[in-house]
Amino acid sequence: MTPPVPLLDGQTASVRGPAVLSFEAPRKRPRLPPRPKIQKSGLAIITQRRDFLLAARAFRQGTTGFHLQARKREAGEDIAGIRVGFTCSKKVGNAVARGHAKRRLREIARAVLPVAGLEGWDYVLVGRNGATASADFEQMKVDLARAVARLHDLSARGVIPS
């Protein structure tokens, strides 16, 4: 132990060791790409804003209950399988209404996309105000299958998304 250091007014303090000042910047860990969340149905969930924006600029197809956006991923992207994202704006309603609409969208995606979707594609389902929560569930499944087929047909014909 080091001897006590005298202070003012007869007080003492012990010093445990030399003070070390460092001006070295903290080391940052390399940023890894996020690991995709996988649903039980085998669909990966889109969570990154960048992926939602890319899908919004690609193919679009509207239905009465929701809006579908889809894009074929580039060859350089290392992601396999079908990815799906869900979004509802505040126009759909409060948090409870948005959550209800998203749950319905998740269920129709689980039922339809493993069958109708194609490997290497991203799909984003956008809830519609008043329609997503109240539309007939079976009709929404049919609409999703029809919309996916239509988008794949447009892609196969070489139509450029506007």
C-alpha positions in Angstrom: 0.0 0.0 0.0 1.2 3.5 -0.7 1.9 5.9 2.1 -0.8 8.5 2.8 -0.5 11.9 1.1 -0.8 15.0 3.4 -3.6 17.4 2.6 -4.5 20.8 4.1 -5.7 21.0 7.7 -3.9 17.8 8.7 -6.0 15.4 6.7 -4.5 12.6 4.7 -5.6 10.7 1.6 -4.2 7.5 0.2 -3.2 7.3 -3.4 -3.7 3.9 -5.1 -1.5 4.5 -8.1 -0.5 6.9 -10.8 -3.4 8.6 -12.6 -3.3 7.7 -16.3 -4.8 10.1 -18.8 -5.6 8.7 -22.2 -6.7 10.6 -25.2 -7.1 7.5 -27.4 -10.4 7.3 -29.1 -12.6 4.3 -28.1 -12.5 1.4 -30.5 -15.7 0.8 -32.4 -16.8 -2.6 -33.3 -17.4 -3.2 -37.0 -21.1 -2.8 -37.9 -22.5 -6.2 -38.9 -25.6 -6.4 -41.1 -28.7 -7.1 -39.1 -29.7 -10.8 -38.8 -33.1 -11.2 -40.4 -36.0 -12.3 -38.2 -37.6 -15.5 -39.5 -41.2 -16.3 -39.1 -42.5 -19.9 -38.6 -43.6 -19.9 -42.2 -40.0 -19.3 -43.4 -40.5 -15.7 -44.4 -37.9 -13.2 -43.3 -39.1 -9.9 -41.9 -37.9 -6.6 -43.4 -36.9 -4.3 -40.5 -34.5 -1.8 -42.2 -35.9 1.6 -43.5 -33.6 1.3 -46.5 -35.3 -1.9 -47.6 -38.8 -0.3 -47.2 -37.7 2.7 -49.3 -36.3 0.4 -52.1 -39.6 -1.5 -52.2 -41.6 1.7 -52.4 -39.7 2.7 -55.6 -40.3 -0.7 -57.2 -43.5 -2.4 -58.4 -46.8 -1.5 -56.7 -50.3 -3.0 -56.8 -53.3 -1.7 -54.9 -56.2 -3.8 -53.6 -59.3 -2.8 -51.6 -57.8 -3.9 -48.3 -54.1 -3.0 -48.6 -51.4 -1.8 -50.9 -48.6 -4.2 -52.0 -45.1 -3.1 -52.9 -42.6 -5.6 -54.3 -39.1 -5.6 -55.7 -36.7 -8.3 -57.0 -33.5 -8.1 -55.0 -30.2 -7.5 -56.9 -27.8 -10.3 -57.6 -25.2 -8.8 -55.2 -27.4 -8.9 -52.2 -26.5 -11.9 -50.0 -30.1 -12.4 -48.7 -31.9 -15.6 -49.7 -35.6 -16.4 -49.5 -38.7 -14.3 -49.4 -38.8 -11.2 -47.2 -41.9 -9.4 -46.2 -42.5 -6.1 -44.4 -45.6 -4.5 -42.9 -46.5 -0.9 -42.3 -49.5 1.2 -41.4 -49.4 5.0 -41.2 -51.2 7.0 -38.6 -54.0 7.6 -41.1 -55.0 4.0 -40.3 -55.8 5.0 -36.7 -54.4 5.0 -33.3 -51.8 2.4 -32.1 -54.4 -0.2 -31.4 -56.0 0.1 -34.8 -52.6 0.0 -36.5 -51.6 -3.1 -34.5 -54.9 -4.8 -35.5 -54.3 -4.0 -39.2 -50.7 -5.2 -39.1 -51.8 -8.5 -37.4 -54.2 -9.1 -40.2 -51.6 -8.3 -42.8 -49.1 -10.7 -41.1 -51.6 -13.5 -41.2 -52.5 -13.1 -44.9 -48.8 -12.9 -45.7 -48.1 -16.1 -43.7 -50.9 -17.9 -45.6 -50.2 -16.7 -49.2 -46.6 -15.7 -49.7 -44.9 -19.0 -49.1 -47.0 -20.4 -52.0 -47.4 -17.4 -54.3 -44.2 -15.5 -53.6 -40.9 -16.0 -55.4 -37.4 -16.5 -53.9 -35.3 -13.3 -54.0 -38.2 -10.9 -53.7 -39.1 -8.4 -51.0 -42.8 -7.7 -50.4 -44.2 -4.8 -48.3 -47.9 -4.8 -47.3 -49.2 -1.3 -46.5 -52.4 -1.0 -44.5 -55.2 1.2 -45.7 -57.4 3.6 -43.7 -60.6 1.9 -42.6 -60.2 -1.0 -45.1 -57.5 -3.3 -43.7 -59.1 -3.8 -40.3 -62.7 -4.3 -41.7 -62.2 -6.1 -45.0 -63.2 -9.8 -45.4 -60.2 -11.9 -44.4 -60.6 -14.6 -47.1 -61.0 -11.9 -49.8 -57.8 -10.3 -48.6 -56.0 -13.6 -49.1 -57.4 -13.8 -52.7 -56.4 -10.2 -53.3 -52.8 -10.8 -52.1 -52.4 -13.9 -54.3 -53.8 -11.9 -57.3 -51.6 -8.9 -56.6 -48.4 -11.0 -56.3 -49.2 -12.8 -59.6 -49.8 -9.4 -61.3 -46.5 -8.0 -60.0 -44.5 -11.0 -61.1 -46.2 -10.8 -64.5 -45.2 -7.1 -64.9 -41.7 -8.0 -63.9 -41.5 -10.8 -66.4 -42.7 -8.6 -69.2 -40.0 -6.1 -68.4 -42.2 -3.2 -67.3 -40.2 -0.6 -65.5 -41.7 0.5 -62.2 -42.6 4.2 -62.3 
